[in-house]
Amino acid sequence: MTWLIAERAALEALRDRLSLLVGLFLALPVPLAVVLVVVGPAAGAGDSAPTLGAAVPLYLLVVGVLPAFSAVGIAAGQFAGEKERGVLAPLLASPASNLAIFGGKALGAIVPALAYAALAEVVYVAGLAVLVGPAALRLLPLSLAAATALLVSAVTWFAAVVASLVSSRVRTFNAAQQLGGLVLMPVWGLVFALAARLPDWGPAALFAAAAGLLLLDVALAVLAAATWRREDVLANR
């Protein structure tokens, strides 16, 4: 049931023209612009090895996290948006559990955002190889790339769960989107502060941080589903 709800939510998000355009913009031109405007000049500067060595992994995380912003808008539409359109009640009246509904809708917001993030990472790495040179890829060890990808997934999941939590407790899509963005603003600041220290941490610390965040994501999703009163939503529809 969770997967069926998630599949429906993800397909709806991918069919939404605005969401698709925003996701593709963050996944295609933005990573190329980062390579051309930031990483490329660092590679051409004198005594560039330390600067380039810091820039390559830093912006791998940045271009992967940026598509996570789209998860907020998608999650805002899953509860508040459907409630506003009057199409949420049939699902709430079904035998599906709170955890299945909440987990499915949060997962439906995560999948498109992760797809855009994966595309952004591929475009960034390909841009490095073509526009900067294969030597730039040696500054991105496989272990560091894997740890960064896991951290991107954890951050995207956290954004989707928090936005779903907010969306399930407000009445309108606009309120869900604005409150979700406001609540997550400190998280984005923390992520970008972490990105600045990425070269100093190393893969082991990144794996530990990502694993801890994933455990927090699971706990938050379970708590949000357990405290969600779907009967109140049905009564006030």
N, C-alpha and C positions, 0 to 999 in steps of 0.2 A: 504493500500500500504506500509506504514511504517513497519507493522508487517511482511508482505511477504518478504520484502527486508531483514529485521532482521533475519527472520527464515532461509533464504537461506545462509546468511553470517555466522550465528552461526553453521549451519550444516556443512558448508565447513570447518570451523575452527576445529570442533570436528572430522572431517574425516582426517585432516592433521596430519600425524604421528608424526612429530617433535613437533608441538604445543601440541598434546595430551600427549606425553611423558613428556614434560616440565611441563605441568599442573598437571599431576598425580604425578610427582616427588615432586612438591611443596605442593601437597595436602596429600600425604601419608607418605613417609619416613621423610620429614622435620619436621612435627609436632611431630612425635614420637621421633625424635632425640632431639628436644627441651625439651620434657618431660624427656627423659633419661639423657641428658647431663647437662641441666640447672635447670629445676624445681625440678627434683628428688634429686640432691645433696643439693639444698636449703632446701628441706624438711628433709633431714637427718642431717643437720648441727645443732650444739648446738644453743639454743636460736633462733630458726629458724622462729618463728611465724611472726615477722615483714618482714623478707626477703621473705618468702613464700607468705605472703599477698600481697606484691608488685609484685612478679614474675608472679603469676597466671593470673591476668588481663592484665599485660603488654604483655605477650606472646600470649594471646588470640588475641590481636590486631595485633601483629607481624605476626603470622601464617596466619591470615586472609588477611593481606595486601600483603604479598609476591606473591600470585597468581595474583594480579593486574598487575604485570609485564607482564604477558602473554597478557593482553589486548592491550599493546602497539604494540606487534608484529602482533596481529590479525588485529588491526585497520590500521597498515601500509600496510597490504595486501589488504584492502578493496578498497582503491582508487588508490594509487601509484602502488601497485602490479597488480591490474586488468588493469590499464592503460598500464603498461609495457607489459602485455600479450595480449593487444588488445581486451579485453572482456568488457571494461567499457562503450564503446560508445553506444551500444544498450539501456542500461538503461538510459543514459543521453538523448537519443533521444526520450524517452517515455514521456507520459503526466505527470509522477510523478513530484511533486514539489521538489524544492531544499530541503525544510525542511523534506519531506518524505524520500528522498534519503539519506541525511546526517544523519537524526535521525535513519533511519533503519540500516545504516551501523555502526553507533556508538553503537546502541543497540545490533547489532549482535556481536560486540567485547566485550560488557559488559556481555552478558548472559553466555558464556563459562567461563569467568574469575570468575564470581560470583558463578558458579557451583563448580569450583575448590576451591574457598574460603570457601563455605559452607561445602564441604567435609573435608577441612583442619581443620575447627573449630570442626566438629564432631569427627574427629580422635584425635584432641588435648584433647577435653573434655573426650572422652573415655579413652585415655591414662592416663589422670590424675586420673580417677576413678580406673583404673586397676593397674597402676604402682606406683602411689603415695598414693592412698587411697581415699575413699569417703570424708574424712575430708577436702581434698583440694578443693572440689567443694563448700564447705560452704564459701570459701573465694571469690567466684564468684557469687554474688547475681544476680537474674534474671534480675533486672533493669539494672545493669551494663553490663551484657552480651548482652541484647537487644540494649543498646546504642552503644556498641562496634560494633555489627553487622551492625547497621545503618551507623556508621562511615566508616566501611569497604566498604559498598555499595557506599557511597558518594565518597570515594577516588577512587574506581574502575571506577565509572562513569566519574569522572574528568580526570583520566588517558586516558580512551577511547576517550573522546571528544577532548582532547588536541592532542592526537595522530592522530585522524581522521582529525582534522583541519590541522595538518602538512602534513598528507598523501595526502589530497585533493589539496595541493598546490605545491607539488614537483613531479618530473618525475619518480623516481625509488623507488623500495621497500627499498633498502639499505639506501638511503638518508632519507626516511621517518622514518625508524627504528632508525637510528643514531640521527637525529635531534629531534625526539620525545623523545628519552631517555635523550638527553642533556637538553631539555627544562624542562622535568619532574624531573631532578635530585634534584633541590632545594625542590620540593614537597615531595620527599621521605625523604629528610633530616628533613623537618618540621614534617612529620608524625611520624618519629621515635623519634624526640625530644618530640612530644606530647605524644607518648607512654611512655616515661620515666616519665612523670608527671601524668600519668593516675590515679594512686591511690589517688592523691591529688585533682583531679578535681571532681569526683563524677558523677553519671548518668545524673543529670540535665544539667551540663555544657557540657557533651558529646552530649546529645540530641540537645542542642542549636548549638554546633559546626557542627554537622552532618546536621541539618536542614539548617544552613547558607550555607554550602558547596553544598548541593543539589540545593538550589536556584541559586547559582553561576553556577552550572553545566547546569541548564536549560537556563539561560541567555546566557552563552557561546555557547551552542549548537544552539540557535536561531540566535545569532549574526554571528556565523560561517556559517550557512546555508544562511543567508541573504546576506553576502558579498562574497559568493562563485560564481564565474562566470563559469558556466558549458559550456557556449558557447566557451570560450577560450580553454577549454579542448578538445571539439569536433574539433575546428579549428586546434589544434596542435597535434592531435592524430597521 
